Amino acid sequence: MHCGATWSNDRADKLARRLPRLQPPCYDCRGPPGDLVKLIQNYVDGRFVPGKREFADVNPADGTVIAQVTEADDAQVDEAVHAARRALRGEWGRLGVRERAARLHRVADAIEKRFECFVQAEVGDTGKPVSLASKLDVPRAAANFRVFADLVKMAGLESFQTETPDGTNALNYAVRKPLGVVGVITPWNLPLLLLTWKVAPALACGNAVVVKPSEETPATTTLLAEAMQDAGIPNGVYNVVHGFGPGSAGEFLTKHPDVDAVTFTGESTTGAAIMKSVAPTVKPVSFELGGKNAAVVFADCNFEEAVNGLAEAVFLNTGQVCLCTERIYVERKIFSAFVEALKQKAESLHSGWPNDAKTDLGPLISAQHREKVLSYYRLAREEGATVVTGGGVPKLGDNRDNGFYVQPTIYTGLPESARCVKEEIFGPVCHITPFDSEEEAIAMANDTKYGLAASIWTGNLKRGHRVAHQMNVGITWVNCWFLRDLRTPFGGAGISGIGREGGMHSLNFYSELNNVCIRL
């Protein structure tokens, strides 16, 4: 069994006749899946179990169905939550920090052992270039487990010796305890990376988790269950329920009275809905939500570095990263040159098959999301934008035309009040605006209800510090983008999120801190 997948008898018989010695692969990203469609199941209490009905897992590169996924009903979500609760009372709850950390290192080892399988699964679900999955998503997944395993062993807490009113002393010290059962809801853009970014610190702190991955990208979440088994993670510690949001596994999980906390990465509107769902039971939440991120490019920047850095910031993962840049403000004296240089970068991107090493730009995740992005492409024209490049659907001349590709797109000429400047598009698109003064650039960059990230490009380090301190965001890069130390705080302001993840910030969310006071 691979990826929690089973094969229907007729398909298994066909495969056995054709390739009698071949074990069923996880995901074959080398070509069309043909008639070999897998069944991806829920994972509850150490077992792969079917759901109440099936839905399709579609390859965004060519629109083919690569798997059927079984949707969990409320009874299965309830079973998963109770399995997690039992695990907390069992072996997992009795393990010390060092042994938990050792097992998380073994999870990282198991991911690396199945490296190609994870890459294939991620590519099959998302359509992203294999180069991106193999250099970013899967290595970072293993790193997340190693970082938090090491961090939890070194995590200290404060203590105070205090003089009491009667002249004696009291010792106060804090104790870190797990929250309990954590509901983890993950997005489709970086499914494995963001899954492990949450699961690793949750398990490091001794919690058990029930994960609801995006319905668009179920494979690597399910495959991780096998890595958990290989690493000796007890049954019930890691559970996976597949499905959708309202009226499905997502709502069942967030409303469950025995779930102690919910962590979510995704759209701001979904975050708001989850807040309403958890409000009756007052669960703690950690949200990393949307962004309409700005870059400010000063004339004294290293021009080539700024162009290359922002080409990546706009177009990485087809613009489907919460940290991607959709608004660029460029000092007027270099505005025309910058627009032309970024245009050349956009037009040089290759929208190839995901397994092609030369592919720069994959498809969008789904037909529905492509229609959303294309609706903004149309809206930009209606609002009076100048189309520098792109703005449509490429003609690729093969089965990719059945996939969900769009052209990398650059606009200029819109007012700051335009919807395409204010609303998150989440595609390979940006709008570029000139500015004349530092104050003007800061005002425009901050004129948004979002507050996730920004980047500043300048050769003046004092200016870099000065402007960065005035950005109303959770993270500001100076002369770089997407550079992360996993120990630092990560999260957003405004409607871009609640709380911080990373390092001790993650451990503190996934822990209950109890104070013990002893009179001496």
N, C-alpha and C positions, 0 to 999 in steps of 0.2 A: 504494500500500500504506500503510495506516495502522494504528498499534498493532501492527505485525508481523502484521496480520490478512489473511487471504485469504477470498474468498467462494466457496462452492460454485457450480458452473456454473448450476444451476437457480435458485438464489436470485439470483445476479447477473443472469440473464436477466430475472427478474421485476422487479428494481429498474430495469434499463435500459429496460424497456417503460414503467414508471410514471414514472420521473424520469430521462430520458435525459441530462440535462446535470449531474446531481448526482454528485459524487465520493463514494465510500463514507465516511460519517462515522466518527469514532472511537467515540464512545458518545453516543447520543441520550437524554438524561435527561428529555426533555419528555413522554414517555409510554411505553406498553408497546412493546417491541421487535418485536412481531409475529413474523413468520416469518423475519426477517433476523438469523440467528445467525452471528456471526463465528467464525473460527478463529484463536486467539491462539497464536503459535508461539514456539519457543525462538529465541534470538539468539546465534549463535556465530561468532566471527571475522568480524564485519561482515555476516553473512547471517542472514535469518530462515529457520529450518529446522523441519520437522515433527518430532514425537516418535514414540514407539513406540505410543502409544494416546492417546485423548482423555478428558477429564473435563469436567464442566459448571461454568461460572461462573454463579452464581445471583444475581439482584438481590434483596437482602434486603427491599426495600420491598414486593414483591408475589409473591416466590417464583418468578418466571419465569426461564428460562434465557436469558441475554443473550450467551453465547459458549461455544464449546468450546475447551478449552485442551489443547495437546499436551504430554504428559508426557515428560521426558527420561529416557533409560535410562543405564546406567553408561557406555556407549560415548560417548554425547553429552556427558556430564559430563567424561569424560576428554578429549574433543576440545576442550571449552571451556577446561579447565585448560591444555592444551598451547598453545592459541591465545593465552592470556594470557601464557604463558611466552615465546612467540615475540615478542609485542609488546614485552616488556621488553628483548629483544635487538635490537629494531628501532628505528624512528624515535622511539617514545615514550621508550625508554631513553636516547636521545641528546639529548632536549630539555633545555634549561636551565630553571631555576625560573621565570624571567620568561615564557617562552613557554608553559610548562604553565599558569601562572596566567592568561595571556591566553586560552587555549582554554577554561579553566573559566568565565571570564566570558562567553565565547561560548555555553557550555552554558546559563548562566542566561538569556542573551538568547533562546536557542531555546525554553526553557521559557515565557518570557513571550510569545513570538510565538505559541505554541500554547496560550495560557492557557486558553481556553474548552474546548479538547479535553481538556486535563489535568483540568479541573474536571469535565467530563462523565464521563470515565473513572473518576475517583475516586468520584463520586456513584453511578455505575452499579454499581460493585463493592461499596461499603460501605453505601449507603443513607443516608449522612449528609446533613444539610441542605446545600443548595447554598451557603447563606450561610457555612457553616463551611469548606467546601472552598475557596471563593473568597477568604475573608479570612485563613485560616490555612494550610491544607495546601499550596496551590500557591505563594502568595507566599513561604512559608518555604522551599520547595524551591529556588527561585531564589536566595534569600538565603544558603542554605547554601553554594552554589557561590561566591558572591561573597565571603563572609566568609573561607572557607578559602583562596581564591585570593589574597586580600590578605594574610592572615596568614602564609602560607608565604614570601612575599617578604621579610617583616620578621623572620622567626624566626631568632634568634641562638642561639649555643651557647657554652658556657664555654671559657675557655682559661687556662692557668696557666704562668708562668715560674718554674721551681723550681731552687734551688741543689742541686747534686749533691754527694755525699760528697767528691769530689776538688777541690771549690771552683769548678768550672765551672757552667754552667747548662744546663737542658733546657727546651724548650718543649713543652707538652702542649696539644693542641686537639682538639675533637670534630668529627666529620664525620657529617652526616645522610645515610643511604642508605635507599632503599625496602626494605621487608621482602621484596617479591616478589609472589607471587600471593595475594590475600586472598579468602577465602570469606566472602560477606556473606549472612546469612540474616535476613530481615525479617518483621515481623508484619503482621496485617491491620487493626489499629485505626487507625493513621496511616501507611498504606503508603508514600506518596510522601515525606512529611516525614522519616520515619525511614530510608528508603532513602537519600535524599540526605545526611542527617546522617552517614552512614557512607561513602558513595561519594565525596563531595566531598573530605574530608580524605585518604582513601586515594589518590585520584588526585593531589591536590595534592603528596603526598610521592613521587609517581612510581611507585606500584604499579599493577598491573592487577588487575581484579576479576572474579569469577564470582559472580553474584547468584542466590540462590534465594528468590523472594518467597513469601509465603503462598499456598497453593492457593486461598484464598478471594478474593484480591485481586491478580490477575496483570496488570491492564491498564496501570497507570501505570508499572510497572517496565519493561514492554515498550515503551511509548510513549517512555520516556526514551531508548531506543536510537536512535530517530529524531532526538532532540535532540542526541545524541552525534555522529551522522553529520553533522548540519547544522553542528556546531561544529568539525568537523575532527579529532575524536578518532580516532586510528588504529584499524584493525581489530584486534580481540583485546584491546583495553584494557578494554572493558566487554562482558561476556557475561551472558546470562540463561538459566537452566535452570529449567523449571517442573516441579512435582511435589509430592510429599509428604515426610514425614520418614523413618521406618524403612523400609528396603527400597526407597527411592526416591531422588530427586535430593538431598534433604537429607543422608541418610546417605552417599551416594556422594561428595558434596562434602566433608563433614567428615573422611571417612576417606582421602581421596585423598593419596597420599604427596607429591605435588608442590604441594599447597596449603601456604603458609607461615604463615598465621594465619587465625583465624576470628573474626568479630564477629557477635553475635547479640542481638536484642531479642525478648523473648517470655516465656513462662511459666518459672518456676523449675525445674519438673520437666524441661522440654525442655533448659534450660541444663545441668542435671546429666547428661542423656543425651549431650549434645554433649561435655562434659568427658571422659566415658568414651571417646567416639569418637576424640578427638584425643590422648588420653593416650599411645598407643604411639609417636606421632611427636613428642610434646612440643611441640605448636604453641602459641604464645601466643594467648590468648583475651581478648576484651572482651565482657562480658555486662551488659546492662541488663535486669533480670528483674522479677518481680512485686512488688506492694506491697499492704499493708493499712494505708493511710495515715491518720494521725490529725490532727484539728484540736483545739486547745484554745482555748475562748472564755471570756474573763474578763468579769466584770460591768462593768468599766470600759471595755469596747470601744465603738467606734462601732457601735451595734446595727444600723443599716441597712446599713452597709458589710459587717459580718460576715455578715449574712443573705444579702445579694446575692452576696458573694464565695463563700460556701459553697454556695449554690444552684448556682453555676457549677462549683465544685469537685466536687460530687456528680454532677451531671447532664450536664455537657458530653460530647458525643459518646456520649450514652446510657450514661455511666459507663464507657465502654470506653477509658480512658486510664490508663496505669500510675500516673500521678500523682494520679488522682482520690481523693477522700476518702470512705472507707467508715465511719470511726469519728469521732464528734464528741463531745467532752467539754465540757460547758457548766456554768459556775458556777451553783450551785443557785438563787441569788436571781433569775436571769433565765431559768432552765431552761424553765419553762412557756411564757413569752412567746416564747422562741426556737423551741421546737418548733412552736408555732402559726404563727409567721411563716414558717418553712421549709415547713410543710405548705401554706400558701397559695401559696408559690412553686411547689412541686411540682405542685399542682393547676391552676396557670395555664399549665403547659407544653402546647404544641400538638404532638401527634403527627401531623404532616401528611405529604403527599407530599414527597419530598426536594427537588423543584424549586420548591416553594412558599416564597416569601420569608418567610412567617409561621411556618414550621415551626421549632420549637425542639428537638424530640426525634425522632430517627430510629429505625429498627429496630435490633435486635441483628444481628450479622453473619450468623448462620446458625440453622437450626432446631436443630442440636445445641447451640449455645451458649445459645439461648433455653431449652432444656430444662434445661441446667445452672443458669441463673439462676433459673428457676422451681422447681427442686428446692431451692434455698436459700430461696426464698419459703415453700415448704411447711415446710422444716426450721425456719425461724424460729418459725412457729406452734407446731410440735411442741415447741420448746425453751421456749415460754412467752412469746414476744414480744407486746407490744401493737402492733397495726397502726395507725399514725397515719394513713397513707394508702397507697393502692395495694395491691400484693401479688398482682396477677393480670395478665390479658391484656385490653387494651382492645377494645371492639367498635367498629369504625370504619365499618362499613356499606358497604364497597366492596372493591376488590381488595387493599387493604392488609391485610385480614383473612387473606389468604394469605401475608403477609409475616411478619416475626419481631419484632413490637412487643411490649413489655411496659409495664406501668404504672410510672411513677416511684414509688419506695416508701421509706417512712420507718418505722423500728421504734424502740421504746423497751422498757425493762424486762428486757433480757437480762443475765445475769451475765457477767462478763469471761471466764469459762471456756467460754461457749457457742461452738459451731463457727462460727456466723454472725458472731461478733465476731472470731474468730481466723483464719478462712480467707478468702482473696481470692475475691470473687464476680464482679467485673468486669462490673457492670451498674449501672443507675441506682438505687442503693440505699445507704442509710446507717443506722446505729444511733446513737442519741443517748443519752448517759449524763450524769447530773449529778455534780458534784464539789464538795467543800467547801474544799479547800486546794490551794495550788500544788503541794505535794509529792505529794498524791494524784493530781492530774491528770498530772503528769510520769510517775509510776510506771505509771499505766494506759496512757498513750500509748506508753511504751517496752516494755510487756509483750507483745512480739510477736517472732516469728522473722524478720519482714521489717524492712527499714530503708531505705526509699527516700525518703520525703518526709513533711513535717509542716507545719502552719501554726499560727501563734499570733496571736490576736486580742486586743489590749489597747490601752488608751490610755496605759499607763505604759511609756515607751520603755526604761527600765532593766529592767523586768520582761521586756519583749520580748527584750532581749539575754540576760538571765540564763536564761530558759527555753529559748531557741533553742540556747544552748550545751550544754544538757543533753539535747537530742533525739538519739537514736542513729540518725540518718538521714543520707543524703547531701546533702539540701537542705532547708532550713527557710525558710519565708516568714513574715514578720511583717506582718500587716494587708494581705496580698495573697495571690494564688495564681496560678501558671502564668506568672509574670513571669520572663523569662529574658534574660540577656546571654549570647550564644553563645560568649563567650570564657571563661566560668567553668566550673569542674569540675562535671560532671553524672554521677551514678551512685548506687549504693546500697550499704548495709551488709548484713550477714547474708545471707539467701538472696535479697536483692534485686539482687545483681550482683557483678561483679568488675571493678575498674578504673574509670577516669573518662573521659568523653568531653567535648568542648568545648575550643575554643581550643588552646593548646599541649598540653593533655592528649591530645587526639586526634592531633595531629601526632607526639607522642612514641610513641604506640602504633603508628602506621602507619610508623614509621621504625626503622631499625637504627642505633644510635648507636655509632660507632667512634672510639676515641681514637688519635691519632697523637702519638708522642713523638719529638722530634728533639733530639739532643744538640748544643748550640751551641758 
